[in-house]
Amino acid sequence: MTLQISIIGYLIMVLFYVISAGLVALLWYPSRRWQGWKYVILPIAVVILALPWADEVYIAWRFHELCKDAGIHVYRKVEVEGFYNDVMPVEMNGYQFMEQKSNWENNIVRIEKNEDGKRIQTYVDKPSARYHYKYSANNEDMGLQLEKSEWVVIDSNNNEVLGRETIFKRYPGWVEGLWLRFLGIYPTICYGPLNEREKWKREGLIYDYVLTPKK
């Protein structure tokens, strides 16, 4: 688990503690003769001490745990002529056909090669391919400052998941967010377990791992 706090973040914390200490002193001074002041001031002091750290510690811990499930997961490989791509346009890369959403019409475009190797486009109302490459999660909220994105290849006949690629994103805690928001906040992304960097390697998208082009 790694906390993501910069030098600027620590300076903000110091400023926060200085201002908070002054406010607590102003609260304590008029009540110092009251014997029960400890039951009020001390809990406030504990909350103030924890406030700059609490969300960052939780986010870092939760991110570390979530990332244990990140990466490429292959359950079954199949040989196919083509598939339906519901994510983004890609090259055919050896497949005989590819189906994907049309940019111009509310239907599906099927791209396939004829006997001369030329590409032919036709439009259909729904995918005819058995295997589908799609999102199962797209920036899904996973709690405080955490998101999940996941791509899967499924067998549309029975909704079997042949493989999935999962990533997680984390954004900074409130202290870092105070200044990073002015620069544009970019998330930290894990493509595999944080302590197993070798699992972050990629050799294509998830369909490259499970859908082998038929020769």
C-alpha positions as CSV (number, residue, x, y, z in Angstrom):
1,M,0.0,0.0,0.0
2,T,1.5,3.3,-1.1
3,L,0.2,6.7,0.0
4,Q,0.1,9.3,-2.7
5,I,1.0,12.6,-1.0
6,S,3.3,15.1,-2.6
7,I,5.5,17.7,-0.9
8,I,2.8,20.3,-1.7
9,G,0.3,18.0,0.0
10,Y,2.5,17.8,3.1
11,L,2.7,21.6,3.1
12,I,-1.0,21.9,2.9
13,M,-1.3,19.5,5.9
14,V,1.1,21.6,7.9
15,L,-0.9,24.7,7.1
16,F,-4.1,22.9,8.0
17,Y,-2.6,21.8,11.4
18,V,-1.4,25.3,12.2
19,I,-4.8,26.9,11.5
20,S,-6.6,24.0,13.3
21,A,-4.4,24.3,16.3
22,G,-5.2,28.0,16.6
23,L,-8.9,27.4,16.4
24,V,-8.7,24.6,19.0
25,A,-6.7,27.0,21.3
26,L,-9.4,29.6,20.9
27,L,-12.0,27.0,21.9
28,W,-10.0,25.6,24.8
29,Y,-9.0,28.9,26.4
30,P,-12.4,30.1,27.6
31,S,-13.3,26.5,28.8
32,R,-10.0,25.6,30.4
33,R,-11.4,26.0,34.0
34,W,-14.2,23.6,33.2
35,Q,-13.2,20.1,34.3
36,G,-14.9,18.4,31.4
37,W,-13.1,20.3,28.7
38,K,-11.0,17.2,27.9
39,Y,-14.1,15.3,26.7
40,V,-14.8,18.0,24.1
41,I,-11.3,19.2,23.1
42,L,-9.5,15.9,22.9
43,P,-12.0,14.2,20.5
44,I,-11.9,17.3,18.3
45,A,-8.1,17.2,18.3
46,V,-8.1,13.5,17.3
47,V,-10.4,14.2,14.4
48,I,-8.3,17.1,13.2
49,L,-5.1,14.9,13.4
50,A,-6.8,12.2,11.3
51,L,-8.7,14.3,8.8
52,P,-5.9,15.0,6.3
53,W,-4.8,11.3,6.3
54,A,-8.0,9.2,6.7
55,D,-9.3,9.2,3.1
56,E,-5.9,8.8,1.5
57,V,-5.1,5.8,3.8
58,Y,-8.5,4.2,2.9
59,I,-8.1,4.9,-0.9
60,A,-4.6,3.5,-0.9
61,W,-5.6,0.3,1.0
62,R,-8.7,-0.2,-1.1
63,F,-6.8,0.4,-4.4
64,H,-4.2,-2.2,-3.4
65,E,-6.9,-4.8,-2.6
66,L,-8.9,-4.1,-5.8
67,C,-5.8,-4.3,-8.0
68,K,-5.3,-7.9,-6.9
69,D,-8.0,-8.7,-9.4
70,A,-6.7,-6.5,-12.2
71,G,-5.1,-7.8,-15.4
72,I,-5.8,-10.3,-18.2
73,H,-7.8,-13.4,-17.2
74,V,-8.3,-16.1,-19.9
75,Y,-10.8,-18.9,-19.2
76,R,-11.2,-20.5,-22.6
77,K,-9.8,-20.0,-26.1
78,V,-11.8,-20.6,-29.3
79,E,-11.0,-20.5,-33.0
80,V,-13.3,-18.1,-34.9
81,E,-13.8,-16.5,-38.3
82,G,-14.8,-13.2,-36.7
83,F,-16.6,-11.5,-33.8
84,Y,-18.7,-8.6,-32.8
85,N,-16.8,-5.6,-31.4
86,D,-19.0,-3.4,-29.2
87,V,-16.0,-1.3,-27.8
88,M,-14.2,0.6,-30.5
89,P,-13.1,0.2,-34.2
90,V,-10.1,-2.1,-34.6
91,E,-8.2,-3.7,-37.5
92,M,-9.3,-7.2,-38.6
93,N,-5.9,-8.7,-37.9
94,G,-6.4,-12.0,-39.6
95,Y,-10.1,-12.4,-38.9
96,Q,-12.3,-13.1,-41.9
97,F,-15.0,-10.6,-40.7
98,M,-15.7,-8.0,-38.0
99,E,-19.0,-6.6,-36.9
100,Q,-19.2,-3.3,-35.0
101,K,-21.5,-0.4,-34.4
102,S,-21.9,1.9,-37.4
103,N,-20.8,5.5,-37.1
104,W,-23.5,6.7,-39.4
105,E,-26.5,4.5,-38.9
106,N,-28.3,3.0,-35.9
107,N,-27.3,-0.5,-36.9
108,I,-24.4,-2.8,-37.2
109,V,-21.8,-2.8,-40.0
110,R,-20.2,-6.1,-41.0
111,I,-16.8,-5.9,-42.6
112,E,-15.6,-9.0,-44.4
113,K,-13.1,-10.0,-47.1
114,N,-14.1,-11.4,-50.4
115,E,-12.2,-13.9,-52.4
116,D,-9.9,-11.2,-53.8
117,G,-9.1,-10.0,-50.4
118,K,-11.1,-6.8,-50.7
119,R,-13.2,-5.5,-47.8
120,I,-16.9,-5.4,-48.2
121,Q,-19.2,-3.6,-45.9
122,T,-22.9,-4.5,-45.3
123,Y,-25.3,-3.3,-42.7
124,V,-27.4,-5.6,-40.4
125,D,-29.9,-4.9,-37.7
126,K,-28.1,-7.0,-35.1
127,P,-24.9,-8.9,-34.7
128,S,-24.7,-12.3,-36.3
129,A,-21.3,-13.2,-34.7
130,R,-21.5,-15.7,-31.8
131,Y,-18.6,-14.1,-29.8
132,H,-18.9,-10.5,-28.6
133,Y,-16.1,-8.2,-27.3
134,K,-17.7,-5.5,-25.0
135,Y,-17.5,-3.5,-21.8
136,S,-18.8,-5.1,-18.6
137,A,-17.8,-2.0,-16.6
138,N,-16.9,1.4,-17.9
139,N,-15.6,3.7,-15.2
140,E,-17.8,2.0,-12.7
141,D,-17.9,3.7,-9.2
142,M,-16.1,1.4,-6.7
143,G,-16.4,3.7,-3.8
144,L,-14.4,6.7,-2.6
145,Q,-12.3,8.0,-5.5
146,L,-12.1,4.6,-7.1
147,E,-13.3,3.3,-10.5
148,K,-13.3,0.1,-12.5
149,S,-13.2,-0.6,-16.2
150,E,-13.5,-4.1,-17.6
151,W,-13.7,-5.6,-21.1
152,V,-14.9,-9.1,-21.7
153,V,-15.3,-11.6,-24.5
154,I,-18.5,-13.6,-24.2
155,D,-20.2,-16.4,-26.0
156,S,-23.6,-14.9,-26.9
157,N,-25.3,-18.3,-27.0
158,N,-25.0,-18.8,-23.3
159,N,-23.3,-15.6,-21.9
160,E,-20.2,-17.6,-21.0
161,V,-17.3,-15.2,-20.3
162,L,-14.2,-16.5,-22.2
163,G,-11.9,-13.9,-20.9
164,R,-11.7,-10.5,-19.3
165,E,-9.3,-7.6,-18.9
166,T,-9.8,-5.5,-15.7
167,I,-8.2,-2.3,-14.6
168,F,-8.8,0.0,-11.6
169,K,-8.3,3.7,-11.3
170,R,-7.8,5.8,-8.2
171,Y,-7.9,9.6,-7.7
172,P,-6.2,11.6,-5.0
173,G,-7.6,12.3,-1.5
174,W,-8.9,15.7,-0.6
175,V,-5.6,17.2,0.4
176,E,-3.9,16.5,-2.9
177,G,-7.1,17.3,-4.7
178,L,-7.0,20.9,-3.4
179,W,-4.2,21.7,-5.8
180,L,-4.2,19.0,-8.4
181,R,-7.7,20.0,-9.6
182,F,-6.2,23.2,-11.0
183,L,-3.8,21.1,-13.2
184,G,-6.3,18.5,-14.3
185,I,-6.5,15.4,-12.2
186,Y,-5.3,12.2,-13.9
187,P,-6.0,8.9,-12.1
188,T,-3.5,6.3,-11.2
189,I,-4.2,3.1,-13.0
190,C,-3.3,-0.5,-12.2
191,Y,-3.2,-3.1,-14.9
192,G,-2.5,-6.0,-12.5
193,P,-1.6,-6.6,-8.8
194,L,0.5,-3.7,-7.5
195,N,3.2,-6.1,-6.2
196,E,3.4,-8.2,-9.4
197,R,4.4,-5.8,-12.1
198,E,5.2,-8.6,-14.6
199,K,1.5,-9.2,-14.9
200,W,1.0,-5.6,-16.3
201,K,2.5,-6.7,-19.6
202,R,0.1,-6.6,-22.6
203,E,0.2,-8.3,-26.0
204,G,-3.0,-6.9,-27.4
205,L,-6.6,-6.6,-26.3
206,I,-8.4,-9.4,-24.5
207,Y,-9.9,-10.8,-27.7
208,D,-6.4,-11.4,-29.0
209,Y,-5.9,-13.8,-26.1
210,V,-9.1,-15.8,-26.5
211,L,-10.3,-15.5,-30.1
212,T,-7.9,-17.2,-32.5
213,P,-8.5,-16.4,-36.2
214,K,-9.5,-19.4,-38.1
215,K,-7.1,-20.3,-40.9
